[in-house]
Amino acid sequence: MELVKKIYSEPLSDKESEQLQKLISKEQTRKPTKAKPRKTDEEIKDEYFLKKISSAIKDDSSALIKACGNTADIALSGRMATSGLMSTIDGAMSIAHAITTHTVDSDIDWFTAVDDLQPLGSGHLDTQEFSAGVFYRYASLNLAQLQENLGGVDRSKALEVAAHLAHLLATETPNAKQRTFAAFNPADLVMVNFSDVPISLANAFEAPVRADKDGFLKTVN
């Protein structure tokens, strides 16, 4: 809104005044039709200022678009764009679905939803499967790509983001069904290594871990 007020309040340059006057003169000499009646001088002026506003917004948005591309979440996860206004950004982070390190037998949990307007019975009754296990979750981070996505920051800044990401992966737990399962289990072990190529250890659990008397967790560790 401030940009629109600024453009309308600023006086036109000599070149702009000449351009506007030519547009007005052209419209005045044009033969109007029923489908396309003659525009007033004010309408032509509004159209001219609208083009100026569009151009100014495009110029101002370029810095905003670049800044949005440099945010940590987009730098990590990337962005797919299909328009010329935004650009596609390759994500620096790859993260795999968590898998159990051993075979798992699922259990059945039944649940109900109460309908306050129904005097007897439940409004909904259903079941869902659930299980518990020792999970392996793998993620990789391309530091060079992260530096580029963050606008060419130095390696130390990229490592700060990487350290924070590792902390989140180890401490954050999914929010779904927490009221009924209370799965507040942070990671028991976090291993970080640097390499030229990303290497997942998921293949190590192709043969499932077999628990001994101390349980799955100590056996895996």
RAHUPE-V177119 format. One record per helix or strand of 2 or more residues. SS is the DSSP state (2 for helix, 1 for strand). FROM is the first residue (numbers start at 0). LEN is the number of residues. If there is no record, write none. Layout:
BEGIN
ss,from,len
SS,FROM,LEN
SS,FROM,LEN
END
This chain:
BEGIN
ss,from,len
2,1,8
2,13,16
2,40,29
2,71,6
1,92,3
1,98,2
1,106,7
1,123,7
1,134,2
1,138,3
2,142,7
2,154,17
2,177,4
2,201,4
2,215,5
END
